[in-house]
Amino acid sequence: MKAIARLTLLVCLLAGVCMAAGPSPEKPNPGEELERAGQVSGHYGGNLTIGGRAEPKTLNPVIATDTVSREVIGRMMADLIDINRASQQTEPALAKSWKTSPDGRMFTLQLRKGIRFSDGHPFDADDVVFSFAVYMDENVDSPQRDLLIIDGKPLTVTKVDQYTVRFILPRPYAAAERLFDGLAMLPKHLLEKSYREGKFVQAWSLNTAASEIAGLGPFRLKQYVPGQRVVLERNPYYWKVDSQNERLPYLDELTFLFVGSEDAQVMRFEAGESSMISRLSSDNYNLLARERDRMRAQLADMGPSLEYNFLVFNQNDLRSKKLDAVAQKQQWFRELKFRQAVSAAIDRDSIVRLVYGTRGAPLWGNVGPGNKQWVNTAIPHPQRSVDAARQLLKSASFSWNQAGQLLDSSGKPVEFSIITSSSNTQRMKMATLIQDDLSHLGMQVHVVPLEFRAVIDRVFQSFDYEAAIMALGGGDADPNPEMNVWTTSGTSHLWHLHETEPASPWEREIDQLMQQQMITLDYGKRKQLYDRVQQLIAEHLPFIFLATPNILAVANPRVGNFHPAVLDPYTLWNADELYIRTPIESAAAR
């Protein structure tokens, strides 16, 4: 191993940034049941800086819904069982092993002995039982809760002994151990008080002191500077070791810069102020590809993502919101033929060409071509047709005045706004293209760019919007993580949040199908159920699907063990294995 001081100096020279080294890793001791990371090798030291487009909204893993928050939180937390983002298969994590009963209803997990949270406090079965109590609490309203409720009943969690936990499901669970990925285990010793006082949702905000936050991931919080950065430092007690039995992670620190846009990310990368970009547009990917000889950058095109970009109209119940102007337009948004007309008028091929170049694919449903195991290939892919869109509008009692402006049945002009994140260049382009497409129908559409957190607040909280362009998906190929989107009670049921009952027969059918597929063990039968879900979504268009990008990423040549994947988080899924290469290693890797 190279000396930490020498490698920290190397980072200063290469990136123009020098920060104090993180805490030294604890030497493994015989009482710890650590996970050995196969063929992994690297060097200690250095700060890896990533240019992000926005700030996280929270550091609380139970309530986080936005990608930025989850990316930061995910490096500080750990799950009982992981889905390896490269192989897409499950593997041991905090649970070193598990057994499943013959009927598929009982999981018995053996926890690793002797491992500790990032503040040094021991982890055991009490933390697991506490964590699941929080996730399943209706008052906390975690987006993961939908995965843990089967046939309207929660799974039960029992402490067998200090290092054994038993889960009993009301019915067999089709995704089996994949259930446990994405459920960060929480420190009972730090969070029980706020939970018992009913203040858990307010816990671990961005203003919480670093000493009050602890996890089981490779890094822990060091510093948050509003509007600038979040700095994570090595968790000295992390439970993985490399091939030489040296405790991971290799990096001293992991810094997330808030730079505001993808173009700014690229500028920081080219200037050597950051070392990795997790997601790139095709334009910036091609730009960096043209500069490959000069920069020696590591570029990766992983093919179509599992993410779906979509246009959603606000169909929420606004009676308590005092949003009369929005509510008046909801008669359009709730009209299926209106949404069908909008969908028919959108030129998806142009979106792919102008937004993604050749590095993306058009979408007509929630599952794209990158998810070969679950996509319903029978979903129609109609070409754009303004004539068909006009006929749909005409049949729904819309008309046009002499100036070609679209009018509803009361003679009111059809005019609405689309909000989207100003920091996401691709979605801004989509909004502009859709604005032009819909002008051919006589609709007046206004594009309203907002700061990312403002978009999230309006869509999830205040409901003060008319339409929005957003994206979901990407965490797993399996249908079950989508429960919170497609079931009525789901926390990402965006077109009509906080429904207590399905608003329509087709939504009721989706609820039933999603519950049924979750307990159907035969893949072929389960695929038929989810195919029907996709069919209903495509027919009723709660979202108007647009396109999916390829996963494009880049890293400085000095970043070792850079292995992007098609599942989110694309580049940081193996953050514990990333390291800073020596100049000789960097040259050899080119």
C-alpha positions in Angstrom: 0.0 0.0 0.0 1.2 3.5 -0.8 1.4 6.1 2.0 -1.8 8.1 2.4 0.1 11.4 2.5 1.7 10.7 -0.9 -1.7 9.9 -2.6 -3.4 12.9 -1.1 -0.6 15.0 -2.7 -1.3 13.2 -6.0 -4.9 14.3 -5.8 -3.8 17.9 -5.2 -1.6 17.9 -8.2 -4.1 16.2 -10.5 -7.3 17.9 -9.5 -6.2 21.2 -8.1 -8.1 20.4 -4.9 -6.5 19.3 -1.6 -8.5 18.3 1.5 -7.5 16.7 4.7 -7.3 12.9 4.8 -10.3 11.0 6.2 -10.0 8.8 9.3 -7.8 5.8 9.0 -9.6 2.5 8.5 -9.7 0.3 11.5 -7.7 -2.9 11.2 -10.0 -6.0 10.9 -10.2 -8.0 14.1 -11.2 -11.6 14.6 -14.6 -10.7 16.1 -15.8 -9.1 12.9 -17.5 -11.2 10.2 -16.5 -9.0 7.2 -17.3 -9.5 3.6 -14.3 -10.1 1.3 -14.7 -8.3 -2.1 -13.4 -10.9 -4.5 -10.6 -9.7 -6.8 -10.8 -6.1 -5.7 -7.5 -4.2 -5.1 -6.5 -0.6 -5.0 -4.8 2.1 -2.9 -5.8 4.1 0.1 -6.1 7.9 0.0 -7.5 10.8 -2.0 -10.7 12.7 -2.5 -13.0 11.9 -5.4 -15.1 14.9 -6.4 -18.4 14.5 -8.3 -20.2 17.4 -9.9 -23.9 17.1 -9.2 -26.7 19.2 -10.7 -28.6 19.9 -7.5 -28.5 19.7 -3.7 -30.1 16.8 -1.8 -33.4 17.5 -0.1 -32.7 15.3 2.9 -30.2 12.9 4.4 -33.0 10.7 5.8 -33.1 7.4 3.8 -36.6 6.5 4.8 -38.3 9.5 3.3 -35.9 10.4 0.4 -37.6 10.4 -3.0 -35.3 12.4 -5.2 -32.3 10.9 -7.1 -29.8 13.4 -5.7 -30.7 12.7 -2.1 -30.6 8.9 -2.7 -27.2 9.1 -4.4 -25.6 10.8 -1.4 -27.5 8.8 1.3 -26.7 5.5 -0.5 -23.0 6.0 0.1 -23.6 6.3 3.9 -26.1 3.5 4.3 -26.2 -0.3 3.7 -28.9 -2.9 3.1 -29.4 -6.4 4.4 -29.1 -7.9 0.9 -27.7 -6.1 -2.1 -28.5 -6.3 -5.8 -25.1 -6.2 -7.5 -25.5 -3.5 -10.1 -23.1 -5.2 -12.6 -24.5 -8.7 -12.4 -28.1 -7.7 -11.4 -28.0 -10.6 -9.0 -28.4 -10.6 -5.2 -25.5 -11.0 -2.9 -24.8 -10.9 0.9 -24.5 -7.5 2.6 -25.3 -6.9 6.2 -26.9 -10.3 6.2 -24.1 -12.8 5.6 -26.6 -15.6 4.7 -30.3 -16.3 4.5 -32.8 -19.2 4.2 -36.2 -19.2 2.6 -39.0 -21.6 3.7 -40.4 -24.0 1.1 -43.6 -22.0 0.8 -41.7 -18.8 0.0 -43.2 -16.9 3.0 -40.4 -17.0 5.6 -37.0 -15.5 5.3 -34.4 -16.1 8.1 -31.4 -13.8 7.9 -28.1 -14.3 9.7 -26.5 -10.9 10.4 -22.8 -10.3 10.4 -21.4 -10.4 13.9 -19.2 -7.6 15.3 -19.8 -4.9 12.7 -20.5 -1.3 13.7 -22.2 1.8 12.5 -20.0 4.7 11.3 -20.0 6.2 14.9 -18.6 2.9 16.3 -21.9 1.7 17.8 -22.6 -2.1 17.3 -25.2 -3.2 14.8 -27.5 -6.1 15.6 -31.0 -7.5 15.2 -32.6 -4.7 17.3 -31.6 -2.2 14.6 -33.2 -4.3 11.9 -36.5 -4.7 13.8 -36.5 -0.9 14.5 -35.8 -0.1 10.9 -38.6 -2.1 9.5 -41.0 -0.7 12.1 -40.2 2.8 10.8 -40.5 1.7 7.1 -43.9 0.2 7.7 -45.3 3.1 9.8 -48.1 4.8 7.9 -47.4 8.1 9.7 -43.8 8.1 8.3 -45.2 7.4 4.8 -42.0 6.0 3.4 -41.9 5.3 -0.4 -40.6 1.8 0.4 -43.7 1.0 2.5 -45.6 -0.3 -0.5 -43.1 -3.1 -1.0 -43.7 -4.3 2.6 -47.5 -4.5 2.5 -48.8 -7.6 0.8 -52.6 -8.2 0.4 -53.1 -5.2 2.7 -51.0 -6.8 5.4 -47.5 -5.9 6.6 -44.8 -8.5 6.8 -43.8 -9.4 10.4 -40.3 -9.0 11.7 -39.0 -11.0 14.7 -35.7 -11.0 16.5 -34.7 -14.6 16.9 -31.5 -13.7 18.7 -28.9 -10.9 18.6 -27.8 -11.8 15.1 -30.8 -13.6 13.6 -33.9 -12.0 12.2 -37.0 -13.7 10.8 -39.4 -12.2 8.3 -42.8 -13.7 7.7 -44.8 -12.6 4.7 -48.6 -12.8 4.4 -48.1 -14.5 1.0 -45.1 -15.7 -1.0 -43.1 -12.9 -2.4 -42.1 -13.2 -6.1 -39.0 -11.1 -6.0 -37.7 -13.1 -3.0 -34.5 -11.6 -1.5 -34.6 -8.6 -3.8 -37.1 -7.1 -1.4 -34.2 -6.2 1.0 -32.2 -4.1 -1.4 -32.9 -0.4 -1.0 -34.0 -0.6 2.6 -31.1 1.1 4.6 -30.7 -0.2 8.1 -31.1 2.5 10.7 -29.2 3.2 14.0 -31.8 2.6 16.7 -29.6 4.4 19.2 -29.7 7.6 17.3 -33.2 7.6 15.8 -35.5 5.9 18.3 -36.1 9.1 20.3 -37.3 11.1 17.3 -39.4 8.2 16.1 -41.1 7.7 19.5 -41.8 11.5 19.6 -43.4 11.5 16.2 -40.7 13.6 14.7 -39.0 11.1 12.5 -39.8 12.8 9.2 -37.9 15.9 10.5 -34.9 13.8 11.5 -31.6 13.9 9.6 -32.3 17.1 7.7 -29.4 18.8 5.8 -28.9 20.9 8.9 -28.3 17.9 11.2 -24.8 17.8 12.8 -22.6 15.1 11.3 -22.1 13.5 14.7 -25.8 12.8 14.9 -25.9 10.8 11.6 -24.5 7.3 11.4 -24.9 4.5 8.8 -23.4 1.2 7.7 -22.2 2.4 4.3 -18.6 3.0 3.2 -18.7 6.7 4.0 -20.1 9.0 6.7 -21.1 12.7 6.7 -18.3 15.1 7.3 -19.6 18.5 6.0 -22.6 20.2 4.3 -22.1 23.6 2.9 -25.4 25.0 1.6 -25.4 25.8 -2.1 -21.9 24.4 -2.5 -21.1 20.8 -1.5 -21.6 17.7 0.7 -18.4 16.0 1.8 -18.4 12.4 3.0 -15.4 10.8 4.7 -14.3 7.2 5.1 -16.3 5.1 7.5 -13.4 3.5 9.5 -15.6 0.6 10.6 -17.0 -0.4 7.2 -17.7 -4.2 6.9 -16.0 -5.0 3.6 -12.3 -5.8 2.9 -10.5 -6.2 -0.3 -8.5 -9.2 -1.7 -5.6 -8.4 0.6 -7.9 -8.2 3.7 -7.5 -4.4 3.9 -10.7 -2.6 5.0 -12.6 -0.7 2.4 -13.2 2.0 1.2 -10.0 3.2 -0.4 -11.0 6.8 -0.7 -10.5 9.3 2.2 -13.3 11.5 1.0 -16.2 11.7 -1.5 -17.3 15.2 -2.4 -20.6 16.1 -4.2 -20.4 19.6 -5.7 -23.6 21.4 -6.6 -22.9 23.0 -9.9 -26.4 23.6 -11.3 -26.4 22.0 -14.8 -24.9 19.3 -16.8 -22.9 21.8 -18.9 -21.4 23.1 -15.7 -20.6 19.5 -14.7 -18.7 19.0 -17.9 -16.8 22.3 -17.5 -15.7 21.3 -14.0 -14.7 17.9 -15.3 -12.6 19.4 -18.1 -11.0 21.8 -15.7 -10.0 18.9 -13.4 -12.2 20.2 -10.6 -14.2 17.0 -10.6 -13.3 13.4 -11.5 -16.6 11.7 -12.4 -20.0 12.4 -14.0 -22.6 9.8 -13.4 -25.0 10.8 -16.2 -24.1 12.6 -19.5 -26.2 13.8 -22.4 -25.2 12.4 -25.8 -23.9 15.9 -26.8 -21.6 16.1 -23.9 -20.6 12.5 -24.2 -19.7 13.1 -27.9 -17.8 16.3 -26.9 -15.7 14.4 -24.4 -15.2 11.5 -26.9 -13.7 14.0 -29.3 -11.3 15.1 -26.6 -10.5 11.6 -25.5 -6.9 11.8 -26.8 -6.2 14.9 -24.8 -8.1 14.1 -21.6 -7.6 10.3 -21.6 -11.1 10.1 -20.0 -12.8 6.8 -19.3 -16.0 6.9 -21.3 -18.8 4.4 -21.0 -22.1 3.8 -23.0 -24.1 1.1 -21.2 -27.1 1.1 -23.6 -30.7 2.1 -22.8 -31.5 2.8 -19.2 -34.4 1.5 -17.2 -35.5 5.1 -16.5 -38.6 6.6 -18.2 -39.0 10.3 -18.9 -42.6 11.4 -19.0 -45.1 14.2 -19.1 -47.6 14.2 -16.3 -50.8 16.3 -16.0 -51.9 17.4 -12.6 -55.1 15.4 -11.7 -54.8 15.7 -8.0 -57.6 16.7 -5.6 -57.1 20.4 -5.2 -60.1 21.3 -3.1 -58.0 22.2 -0.1 -55.2 23.8 -2.0 -56.8 27.1 -3.2 -55.4 26.5 -6.7 -58.5 27.5 -8.7 -56.7 28.3 -11.9 -55.1 24.9 -12.0 -58.4 23.2 -11.0 -60.3 24.8 -13.8 -57.9 23.1 -16.3 -58.2 19.7 -14.8 -61.3 18.9 -16.9 -58.9 18.8 -19.8 -56.3 16.8 -18.0 -58.8 14.2 -16.8 -60.2 13.6 -20.3 -58.5 10.5 -21.7 -58.9 11.7 -25.3 -57.1 14.9 -24.4 -54.1 13.0 -23.1 -54.3 10.6 -26.1 -54.2 13.6 -28.4 -51.2 15.1 -26.6 -49.4 11.7 -26.9 -50.3 11.4 -30.6 -48.9 14.8 -31.4 -45.5 14.3 -29.7 -42.7 13.4 -32.0 -40.8 10.9 -29.9 -38.3 10.1 -32.7 -37.4 13.8 -32.8 -37.0 13.9 -29.1 -34.5 11.0 -29.2 -32.7 12.5 -32.2 -32.4 16.0 -30.8 -32.0 15.2 -27.1 -30.1 11.9 -27.2 -28.6 11.7 -30.7 -28.3 8.0 -31.3 -27.9 7.2 -27.6 -31.5 6.7 -26.5 -34.8 5.2 -27.4 -38.4 6.4 -27.7 -41.0 5.1 -25.2 -44.7 4.4 -25.3 -44.9 2.6 -21.9 -43.2 2.4 -18.5 -40.9 -0.4 -19.4 -38.3 0.3 -22.2 -36.1 -1.8 -24.4 -33.3 -1.9 -21.9 -35.4 -4.2 -19.6 -35.5 -7.2 -21.8 -36.9 -9.5 -19.1 -40.1 -7.5 -18.4 -40.9 -5.3 -21.4 -44.3 -5.9 -23.1 -43.3 -6.0 -26.7 -47.0 -6.0 -27.8 -47.4 -2.3 -26.6 -48.1 -0.3 -29.9 -45.5 2.2 -31.0 -47.6 4.5 -33.2 -45.9 7.2 -35.2 -46.7 10.8 -34.6 -49.9 11.9 -36.2 -51.3 15.5 -35.8 -54.4 14.5 -37.8 -55.2 11.6 -35.4 -54.6 14.0 -32.5 -57.1 16.5 -34.0 -59.7 13.9 -34.5 -59.4 12.8 -30.8 -59.8 16.4 -29.7 -62.8 17.0 -31.9 -64.5 13.9 -30.6 -64.0 15.2 -27.1 -65.8 18.5 -27.9 -62.8 20.6 -28.5 -62.8 23.0 -31.4 -60.6 25.7 -33.1 -61.2 29.4 -33.7 -60.3 31.2 -36.9 -56.8 31.8 -35.6 -56.3 28.1 -35.1 -56.3 28.3 -31.4 -57.7 25.2 -29.6 -60.9 25.9 -27.5 -62.6 23.7 -25.0 -66.4 23.0 -25.0 -67.0 26.3 -23.2 -64.9 28.3 -25.6 -62.0 28.7 -23.3 -58.5 28.6 -25.0 -56.4 25.6 -24.1 -53.3 27.0 -22.4 -51.1 25.5 -19.7 -47.6 25.4 -18.4 -45.0 22.6 -18.1 -42.5 22.8 -15.3 -39.3 20.9 -15.3 -35.8 21.1 -13.7 -33.7 24.0 -15.0 -30.6 22.0 -14.2 -31.6 19.1 -16.5 -30.7 20.2 -20.0 -32.3 17.1 -21.6 -35.7 17.6 -20.0 -35.6 21.3 -20.8 -35.1 20.3 -24.5 -38.0 17.9 -24.2 -40.2 20.6 -22.8 -39.3 22.9 -25.7 -39.9 20.2 -28.3 -43.3 19.3 -26.8 -44.2 23.0 -26.7 -43.6 23.1 -30.4 -45.4 19.8 -31.2 -48.5 20.9 -29.3 -48.6 24.3 -31.0 -49.6 22.4 -34.1 -52.8 21.5 -32.2 -53.5 25.1 -31.3 -52.4 24.6 -27.7 -50.5 27.4 -26.0 -47.8 25.8 -23.8 -45.4 27.7 -21.6 -42.2 26.1 -20.4 -41.4 27.0 -16.8 -37.9 26.0 -15.7 -37.5 25.7 -11.9 -34.8 24.7 -9.5 -34.9 20.9 -9.0 -36.1 21.0 -5.4 -38.9 23.5 -6.4 -40.1 21.0 -9.0 -40.2 18.2 -6.4 -42.0 20.4 -3.9 -44.7 21.4 -6.4 -45.3 17.9 -7.7 -45.2 16.1 -4.3 -46.3 18.7 -1.8 -48.1 21.9 -2.9 -49.6 20.5 -6.2 -49.1 24.0 -7.6 -48.4 23.0 -11.2 -50.4 22.1 -14.4 -48.0 19.7 -16.1 -44.5 18.5 -15.4 -41.7 16.6 -17.2 -40.0 14.2 -14.8 -38.3 10.8 -14.8 -38.7 7.6 -12.6 -37.3 4.1 -12.6 -33.8 2.7 -12.9 -33.3 1.1 -9.5 -34.1 -2.5 -10.5 -35.3 -4.5 -13.5 -38.0 -6.2 -11.3 -41.5 -4.7 -11.3 -41.8 -4.6 -7.5 -39.9 -1.4 -6.9 -42.6 0.3 -9.1 -45.3 -0.5 -6.5 -45.1 3.0 -5.1 -45.8 4.4 -8.6 -48.7 2.3 -9.9 -50.7 1.3 -6.8 -53.3 3.8 -5.6 -51.7 4.4 -2.2 -48.2 4.7 -3.7 -46.1 7.7 -2.7 -45.1 8.3 -6.3 -48.6 7.8 -7.7 -47.9 11.3 -9.2 -51.0 12.0 -11.3 -53.3 11.6 -8.3 -51.3 11.5 -5.0 -52.9 10.6 -1.7 -55.8 8.7 -3.1 -57.6 6.5 -0.6 -59.5 4.5 -3.2 -58.8 3.9 -6.9 -60.3 6.7 -9.0 -61.3 4.4 -11.8 -61.8 0.7 -12.7 -58.5 0.5 -14.6 -56.6 1.8 -11.6 -58.4 -0.7 -9.4 -57.3 -3.4 -11.8 -53.7 -2.3 -11.7 -53.8 -2.4 -7.9 -55.0 -6.0 -8.1 -52.5 -7.0 -10.8 -49.5 -5.4 -9.0 -50.5 -7.2 -5.7 -51.0 -10.5 -7.6 -47.7 -10.4 -9.5 -45.9 -9.7 -6.2 -47.0 -13.1 -4.8 -46.8 -15.1 -8.1 -43.7 -17.2 -8.1 -43.8 -18.5 -11.6 -42.0 -16.1 -13.9 -44.2 -16.8 -17.0 -47.4 -16.2 -15.1 -46.0 -13.1 -13.4 -44.9 -11.8 -16.8 -48.4 -12.1 -18.1 -49.7 -10.1 -15.1 -47.2 -7.3 -15.6 -47.8 -7.3 -19.3 -51.4 -6.5 -18.5 -50.3 -3.7 -16.2 -48.2 -2.2 -19.0 -51.1 -2.5 -21.4 -53.5 -0.6 -19.0 -50.9 2.1 -18.4 -50.3 2.6 -22.2 -54.1 2.7 -22.8 -55.0 5.2 -20.1 -51.9 7.3 -20.1 -51.6 8.5 -16.5 -48.1 9.5 -17.8 -47.3 10.3 -21.4 -44.0 8.5 -21.9 -41.4 10.2 -24.0 -38.0 8.5 -24.1 -35.2 6.8 -22.2 -31.5 7.7 -22.5 -28.6 5.4 -22.7 -26.5 5.3 -19.5 -23.5 7.5 -20.4 -20.8 8.2 -17.9 -17.2 9.4 -17.7 -14.4 9.3 -15.2 -10.9 10.8 -15.1 -8.2 8.2 -16.0 -6.9 8.2 -12.5 -10.1 6.7 -11.1 -9.6 3.0 -10.5 -12.3 0.3 -10.5 -14.6 2.5 -12.6 -17.4 0.1 -13.6 -20.6 1.8 -14.6 -23.8 -0.2 -14.6 -27.3 0.2 -16.2 -29.0 0.1 -12.7 -29.1 3.2 -10.5 -26.7 4.3 -8.9 -24.8 4.0 -12.2 -21.3 4.9 -11.2 -21.3 4.9 -7.4 -22.7 1.5 -6.8 -19.1 0.4 -6.0 -17.9 3.6 -4.4 -16.2 1.5 -1.7 -13.9 0.0 -4.4 -13.0 3.2 -6.2 -9.5 4.5 -5.7 -7.0 7.0 -7.1 -4.4 5.5 -9.4 -0.8 6.4 -9.4 0.5 8.2 -12.5 2.1 5.0 -13.7 -1.1 3.0 -13.3 -3.1 5.8 -15.0 -0.8 5.7 -18.0 -0.9 1.9 -18.2 -4.7 2.0 -18.2 -5.0 4.3 -21.2 
